[in-house]
């Protein structure tokens, strides 16, 4: 990849965010926030696709694809980034809520 100004700026922004997340309290706050956002996304997905029956299969496919991409990013060999950890926590909240919704519906 060429070393352009856009690549330099993006790399600088990502490194500054990762440096900002080195504080354990900030990281814990963002993990809790990520879990709650994932939980909310699970509620939104289940509610919307339950009312619009034509969106069941595309929503399931997109959700599974997103979960698998986040898992691939988090569990890939090499260095784990704090941003990947927050995405992983968001995925856990989403998965937990979808399982909880399935138990509530009795299916």
N, C-alpha and C positions, 0 to 999 in steps of 0.2 A: 504494500500500500504506500502511496506517495505521502510524503511529509508536507501536507498543505497547512495553511493557517487554520482552516476549519478543524482538521485533525488535532492540531496543537491546542486549540481552544477547548475542544471536547475532552481531550486527555487531561488538560489542566482542571477543568470543571469536575471531572470524575475523581481525580486525585484529591481535590480539595474537599469534596463530599466525603470520600473515604477517610480522609484525615479528620474531618469534623465528627465522623461516627466512631472514632477511637475512644471517645468518652463513654464509659459503660452506662451512665444514666441516660444519655441521649439515645444510645443503641437500644436500651431496654424500652424507652418510651416509644421509639419507632417500631419495635417488634410488637408491642401491645397495640399500637395504632394500626399496624399492618394486619394483625389478627382480627381486629374489629372491622376493618375495611373489608377483609375477606368474608367475614360473617355477614356483613351487610350485602355484599355482592351475591352471596348465596341466597339470601332472602329475595333480592330483586330478581334474580334469574328464575327462581322457583315460582314466584308470584306472576311474573310477566308471561312465562311460557305456559303456566297453568291456565291463564285466561285466553291466550292466543294459541290455540291448539296446533296451528300450522307451524309454529316455531319450535316445537319440541325437539325434533331431530337436528336441525341446524344448531340450536343452543347447546344440545348435548355434545355434538361434534366439536363445536368451538370451545366448550368448557374442557373437554378431555384433551384437546390439542394444547390449550393453554397450560393445563396442569402438567402435561408431559414435557412441554418446552421449559417450564420453570424447573421441573425435576432434573431435566438434562443439564440446564445451566448450573444448578446448585451442586449436583453430584459429579460433574465433570472432573477429570483429573487435573491437578494443578492447584493454584492458589484460590482459596475461597474469598470472595469479596463480601463486605458488609451489606452491599446492596442486594446481592444474591440471597443472603440470609433473611433480609426483610421480605423479599419476594417469596421465599420459601414459607415464612410465617404467614403471609397473606394466603398462600395456597392451602396451608393447614386450616385456616379459618374458613375458607370457602368449602373445603372438603368436609369439615366438621359440620357446617351448617347444612350442606346437602344431605348428609347422612341423618342429621336430626330431623330435617323436613320429611325424609322418607319414613322415619319412625312415626312421626306425627300423622302422616297420611295412612299408615298401616300397610304400606306396600313393600 
